[in-house]
Amino acid sequence: GRLYGQAEPGRYDRVLVDAPCSGLGSLRRRPEARWRRQPTDVAELAELQRELLVSALAAVRVGGLVAYVT
């Protein structure tokens, strides 16, 4: 979560960030998904992704590994 980096800095050898995505990359397969998202949703998701990544980078030890997937 967003708080691991603050609560447990440098504690982990590996951190997996499974960040939420907008789903807009699958519009060819699911064109109706276009109508479920608002422009502000993308900005909010981007901010959440950034917060999760910053937290993961703080939580992993020096020389550790962060895997970021959506």
MIPABA-446863 format. One line per 8 residues: number of its first residue (from 0); their letters; for each residue x, y, z of N, C-alpha, C. Coordinates in Angstrom, 3 decimals, m for minus. Example, Ala and Ser with C-alpha at 12.3 -4.5 7.8 and 13.67 -1.06 7.14 Angstrom:
residues 2
0) AS) 13.190,m5.690,7.800,12.300,m4.500,7.800,13.200,m3.300,7.800  12.850,m2.250,7.080,13.670,m1.060,7.140,12.900,0.030,7.870 $
***
This chain:
residues 70
0) GRLYGQAE) 0.790,m1.182,0.000,0.000,0.000,0.000,0.842,1.260,0.000  0.165,2.317,0.112,0.816,3.629,0.069,1.633,3.922,1.319  1.409,3.172,2.395,2.053,3.497,3.666,3.243,2.617,4.024  3.479,1.538,3.296,4.573,0.631,3.645,5.923,1.331,3.662  6.166,2.189,2.722,7.445,2.882,2.664,7.714,3.733,3.889  6.679,4.362,4.410,6.829,5.183,5.614,6.908,4.310,6.857  6.081,3.276,6.917,5.991,2.441,8.110,7.179,1.483,8.244  7.693,1.009,7.109,8.755,0.004,7.149,9.833,0.295,6.099 $
8) PGRYDRVL) 10.509,1.418,6.210,11.499,1.777,5.186,12.665,0.791,5.139  13.011,0.377,3.923,14.159,m0.490,3.719,14.049,m1.884,4.300  12.870,m2.328,4.601,12.700,m3.614,5.286,12.692,m4.813,4.338  12.295,m4.641,3.111,12.042,m5.770,2.218,13.135,m5.939,1.166  13.401,m7.206,0.830,14.346,m7.523,m0.243,13.700,m7.338,m1.608  12.421,m7.692,m1.683,11.675,m7.600,m2.943,10.283,m7.049,m2.658  9.812,m6.215,m3.566,8.462,m5.660,m3.449,7.787,m5.775,m4.810  6.582,m6.313,m4.815,5.774,m6.395,m6.029,4.683,m5.342,m5.943 $
16) VDAPCSGL) 4.632,m4.457,m6.926,3.570,m3.458,m7.017,2.641,m3.899,m8.144  1.446,m4.327,m7.790,0.423,m4.695,m8.776,m0.537,m3.516,m8.851  m0.143,m2.511,m9.614,m0.869,m1.242,m9.656,m2.129,m1.347,m10.513  m3.189,m0.670,m10.096,m4.408,m0.670,m10.909,m4.172,0.089,m12.214  m4.802,m0.379,m13.268,m4.646,0.294,m14.561,m6.005,0.806,m15.040  m5.969,1.627,m16.058,m7.202,2.220,m16.587,m7.991,1.244,m17.436  m7.326,0.237,m17.992,m7.996,m0.700,m18.885,m8.170,m0.167,m20.291  m7.658,1.018,m20.568,m7.846,1.617,m21.888,m7.032,0.918,m22.972 $
24) GSLRRRPE) m6.047,0.135,m22.579,m5.252,m0.590,m23.558,m6.005,m1.725,m24.227  m7.143,m2.097,m23.683,m7.918,m3.212,m24.245,m9.139,m2.727,m25.025  m9.114,m1.491,m25.506,m10.288,m0.938,m26.196,m10.644,m1.694,m27.468  m9.672,m2.274,m28.136,m9.997,m3.053,m29.340,m10.863,m4.256,m28.998  m10.535,m4.895,m27.899,m11.308,m6.072,m27.487,m12.607,m5.699,m26.791  m12.589,m4.567,m26.061,m13.760,m4.147,m25.292,m14.015,m2.664,m25.508  m14.577,m2.280,m26.648,m14.784,m0.852,m26.926,m15.720,m0.171,m25.928  m16.588,m0.931,m25.288,m17.523,m0.334,m24.324,m16.804,0.200,m23.085 $
32) ARWRRQPT) m15.574,m0.246,m22.843,m14.809,0.232,m21.685,m14.560,1.733,m21.765  m14.562,2.272,m22.970,m14.354,3.711,m23.156,m15.385,4.522,m22.371  m16.581,4.028,m22.240,m17.663,4.784,m21.603,m17.690,4.606,m20.098  m16.864,3.738,m19.573,m16.822,3.525,m18.123,m15.799,4.408,m17.429  m14.976,5.071,m18.173,m13.919,5.907,m17.601,m14.136,7.369,m17.949  m13.774,8.214,m17.022,m13.787,9.658,m17.222,m12.336,10.123,m17.323  m12.085,11.261,m17.960,m10.703,11.764,m18.033,m10.055,11.922,m16.655  m10.846,12.286,m15.663,m10.284,12.441,m14.315,m9.870,11.103,m13.719 $
40) DVAELAEL) m10.510,10.008,m14.145,m10.141,8.681,m13.645,m8.693,8.361,m13.984  m8.280,8.699,m15.186,m6.917,8.400,m15.625,m5.915,9.173,m14.768  m6.190,10.432,m14.507,m5.297,11.242,m13.675,m5.236,10.695,m12.250  m6.367,10.285,m11.707,m6.398,9.727,m10.352,m5.635,8.410,m10.283  m5.804,7.561,m11.300,m5.076,6.294,m11.330,m3.573,6.529,m11.455  m3.187,7.500,m12.254,m1.766,7.817,m12.410,m1.170,8.274,m11.082  m1.899,9.080,m10.348,m1.422,9.545,m9.042,m1.311,8.376,m8.065  m2.299,7.496,m8.049,m2.252,6.318,m7.179,m1.063,5.431,m7.551 $
48) QRELLVSA) m0.845,5.221,m8.842,0.298,4.423,m9.288,1.608,5.042,m8.808  1.716,6.352,m8.922,2.926,7.051,m8.469,3.142,6.857,m6.973  2.069,7.011,m6.187,2.169,6.850,m4.736,2.590,5.429,m4.363  2.034,4.437,m5.051,2.397,3.047,m4.772,3.862,2.784,m5.113  4.324,3.319,m6.230,5.713,3.116,m6.631,6.673,3.808,m5.667  6.371,5.023,m5.271,7.217,5.746,m4.314,7.295,4.973,m3.000  6.173,4.451,m2.539,6.147,3.674,m1.308,6.976,2.404,m1.442  6.841,1.724,m2.580,7.607,0.493,m2.803,9.103,0.778,m2.812 $
56) LAAVRVGG) 9.504,1.855,m3.468,10.926,2.206,m3.521,11.477,2.521,m2.135  10.660,3.102,m1.278,11.093,3.386,0.088,11.129,2.113,0.934  10.250,1.169,0.664,10.148,m0.046,1.473,11.222,m1.072,1.141  11.778,m1.023,m0.068,12.780,m2.012,m0.469,14.161,m1.574,0.025  14.960,m2.552,0.423,16.312,m2.241,0.915,17.210,m1.809,m0.248  18.315,m1.202,0.063,19.295,m0.828,m0.957,19.778,m2.112,m1.628  19.734,m2.145,m2.949,20.111,m3.335,m3.693,18.967,m4.310,m3.881  17.792,m3.980,m3.345,16.620,m4.842,m3.479,15.977,m4.691,m4.846 $
64) LVAYVT) 14.843,m5.339,m5.016,14.168,m5.381,m6.308,12.721,m4.929,m6.162  12.293,m4.031,m7.040,10.887,m3.639,m7.129,10.383,m4.076,m8.495  9.330,m4.890,m8.501,8.673,m5.296,m9.745,7.359,m4.531,m9.829  7.159,m3.826,m10.937,5.975,m2.987,m11.128,5.166,m3.556,m12.280  3.948,m3.976,m11.996,3.067,m4.531,m13.026,1.699,m3.869,m12.933  1.009,m3.842,m14.065,m0.369,m3.339,m14.073,m1.277,m4.392,m14.645 $
***
